[in-house]
């Protein structure tokens, strides 16, 4: 092994793994449908009214079948969009249950949900199942976007309780996924514009590693005369 003696330049400027979350009906799916060379994996039947390169999956078995077809086709898509990661978290529950039942302590378990185990013992198996599935999904394209719902929470600020925004996922899964991705952005609408914010604060958990996205707000979409124009080139710059 030869150790580096000079600065190694960055290999990419654009996020390989990204989370986008928002309130319902803000326009996530519409904007995502305009991302070129992408496959939208619809887990919630949320794109029935959208023209898009899309495919629906209702179970992990169907996700596996789609993945096998993508690999057999030589991974033709640059980006895989998982819509939504919140629904994926529900879909992996049978897999988490099986992982637990495969252990000596789980062989006699008669329940149907590991999250019902006492003392939160099932959450470790839920996390294991979740990240096994996401690891598989990330082999299907060079880039991946996880789409999520916004969850309101309340924090104390200046002696007052204020609303804050965060990704709607369970406990440590949310923290681990947020730490693993290259960027996490909140999508919101302002007038005829759809804006993707990577600004982080006490109230909103966002952020990005790529320099051009750090603390940035990007106009991702604009509706003019009933036609949506998107600016994904501001996100994926190389």
C-alpha positions in Angstrom: 0.0 0.0 0.0 1.3 3.4 -1.0 0.2 6.2 1.4 -0.8 9.6 0.0 1.7 12.4 0.3 -0.5 15.1 -1.4 -4.0 16.4 -1.1 -6.4 14.0 -2.8 -9.1 15.9 -4.8 -12.8 15.2 -4.3 -14.1 12.5 -6.6 -17.6 14.1 -6.8 -19.4 17.4 -6.1 -22.9 16.0 -6.1 -24.7 14.0 -3.4 -24.8 10.3 -3.9 -27.3 9.7 -1.1 -29.9 12.3 -0.3 -33.1 12.6 1.8 -35.9 15.0 0.8 -38.8 15.4 3.2 -41.8 17.7 3.3 -45.4 18.2 4.3 -48.0 16.4 2.2 -49.0 17.9 -1.2 -46.0 20.2 -1.4 -44.9 18.8 -4.8 -42.2 16.3 -3.9 -43.4 13.6 -6.3 -44.0 16.1 -9.1 -40.5 17.5 -8.9 -38.9 14.1 -8.6 -40.8 12.9 -11.7 -38.8 15.5 -13.7 -35.4 14.1 -12.6 -33.8 12.7 -15.8 -32.5 9.2 -16.0 -34.2 8.1 -12.7 -36.5 5.4 -11.6 -39.2 6.3 -9.1 -40.0 3.4 -6.8 -43.5 4.2 -5.6 -44.3 2.5 -2.3 -47.4 4.5 -1.4 -49.3 4.8 -4.7 -48.6 8.5 -4.6 -47.8 8.9 -8.3 -51.0 7.5 -9.8 -51.8 11.0 -11.2 -48.2 11.7 -12.4 -46.4 10.9 -15.7 -43.0 9.5 -14.6 -40.6 6.7 -15.1 -42.0 4.8 -12.2 -42.8 1.4 -10.8 -44.9 0.4 -7.8 -44.0 -2.0 -5.1 -46.3 -3.2 -2.3 -43.9 -5.5 -0.4 -40.3 -6.4 0.1 -40.7 -9.3 -2.3 -41.8 -6.9 -5.1 -38.9 -4.6 -4.3 -36.5 -7.6 -4.6 -38.2 -8.6 -8.0 -37.7 -5.0 -9.2 -34.1 -4.9 -8.1 -33.3 -8.1 -9.9 -34.8 -6.7 -13.1 -32.8 -3.5 -12.7 -29.5 -5.5 -12.2 -30.3 -7.8 -15.1 -30.8 -4.8 -17.3 -27.4 -3.5 -16.4 -28.5 -0.8 -13.9 -29.9 1.6 -16.6 -30.9 4.4 -14.2 -28.6 7.0 -12.8 -30.8 7.7 -9.7 -33.2 5.5 -7.7 -35.9 7.4 -5.9 -37.5 5.6 -2.9 -41.0 7.2 -2.3 -41.3 7.0 0.6 -38.7 5.9 3.1 -41.5 6.3 5.8 -43.5 3.5 4.0 -40.3 1.4 3.6 -39.9 1.4 7.3 -43.4 -0.2 7.6 -42.6 -2.7 4.9 -39.5 -4.1 6.6 -41.4 -5.2 9.7 -42.0 -8.8 8.5 -38.2 -9.0 7.7 -37.3 -7.7 11.1 -39.6 -10.3 12.7 -37.9 -13.1 10.7 -34.4 -11.8 11.8 -35.6 -12.1 15.4 -37.1 -15.5 14.9 -33.9 -16.7 13.4 -32.1 -16.1 16.8 -32.2 -18.6 19.7 -34.2 -16.2 21.8 -36.7 -15.6 19.1 -37.6 -19.1 18.1 -40.5 -19.3 20.5 -41.8 -15.8 19.8 -45.5 -16.0 18.9 -46.1 -12.3 18.2 -46.3 -10.7 14.8 -44.4 -7.4 15.4 -40.9 -7.2 16.9 -41.6 -3.7 18.1 -43.9 -5.2 20.7 -41.1 -6.9 22.5 -40.5 -5.7 26.1 -37.9 -3.1 26.9 -37.6 -2.1 23.2 -35.7 -5.2 22.4 -37.2 -5.4 18.9 -35.9 -2.1 17.7 -32.4 -3.4 17.0 -33.9 -6.0 14.6 -36.0 -3.3 13.0 -32.8 -1.2 12.4 -30.9 -4.2 11.1 -33.7 -5.1 8.6 -34.0 -1.5 7.5 -30.4 -1.0 6.7 -30.0 -4.4 5.0 -32.8 -3.3 2.6 -31.4 0.2 2.0 -27.9 -1.3 1.4 -29.5 -3.5 -1.3 -31.4 -0.5 -2.8 -28.2 1.5 -3.0 -26.6 -1.2 -5.3 -29.3 -0.5 -7.9 -28.1 3.0 -9.1 -25.2 5.4 -8.7 -27.4 7.8 -6.7 -30.4 7.4 -4.4 -33.0 9.8 -3.1 -35.0 8.8 0.0 -38.3 10.7 0.1 -39.9 11.1 3.5 -42.7 12.8 5.4 -42.3 15.6 7.8 -43.0 15.0 11.4 -43.9 17.8 13.7 -42.2 17.8 17.1 -42.1 20.4 19.9 -39.1 21.8 21.6 -38.5 24.5 24.2 -36.9 27.7 22.9 -36.5 30.9 24.9 -38.8 29.5 27.5 -41.5 28.7 25.0 -42.7 25.5 23.3 -42.3 25.9 19.5 -43.0 23.6 16.6 -40.0 22.0 14.9 -39.7 19.8 11.7 -37.9 16.5 11.4 -38.0 13.4 9.2 -40.8 10.9 10.1 -38.9 7.8 11.0 -38.5 5.7 14.2 -35.8 6.8 16.7 -32.3 5.6 15.9 -33.2 4.8 12.3 -33.8 8.5 11.6 -30.6 9.5 13.3 -28.5 6.8 11.5 -30.0 7.5 8.1 -29.6 11.2 8.5 -25.9 10.7 9.4 -25.3 8.3 6.5 -26.6 10.4 3.6 -24.7 13.2 1.9 -27.6 15.7 2.1 -30.9 16.1 3.8 -33.3 18.8 2.7 -36.7 20.1 3.6 -39.0 20.9 0.6 -41.5 23.6 1.0 -43.7 25.8 -1.3 -43.6 29.5 -1.5 -45.9 31.1 -4.1 -45.3 29.3 -7.4 -41.9 28.0 -6.3 -40.9 24.7 -4.7 -37.8 25.3 -2.6 -35.4 22.7 -1.2 -33.7 24.0 2.0 -30.5 22.5 3.4 -30.4 25.1 6.2 -30.2 23.6 9.6 -31.4 25.1 12.8 -32.8 24.2 16.2 -36.2 23.9 14.6 -35.3 22.0 11.4 -32.8 19.2 11.0 -31.2 19.6 7.5 -27.7 19.8 6.1 -25.3 18.8 3.4 -21.7 17.7 2.8 -21.4 19.0 -0.8 -20.0 22.6 -0.7 -22.7 24.0 -3.1 -25.5 22.7 -0.9 -24.2 23.7 2.5 -26.7 26.0 4.2 -28.3 26.6 0.8 -31.8 27.1 -0.4 -32.4 25.9 -3.9 -35.4 26.8 -6.1 -36.0 23.2 -7.3 -39.2 23.9 -9.2 -41.2 26.8 -10.7 -44.8 26.7 -11.9 -45.2 29.1 -14.8 -48.5 29.2 -16.9 -49.4 25.8 -15.5 -46.1 24.2 -16.5 -43.5 22.9 -14.0 -39.9 23.6 -14.6 -37.3 22.0 -12.4 -33.7 22.8 -11.7 -32.0 19.5 -10.7 -28.8 20.8 -12.3 -28.5 23.0 -9.2 -28.3 19.8 -7.0 -26.4 17.5 -9.4 -23.6 19.7 -10.7 -21.3 17.0 -12.1 
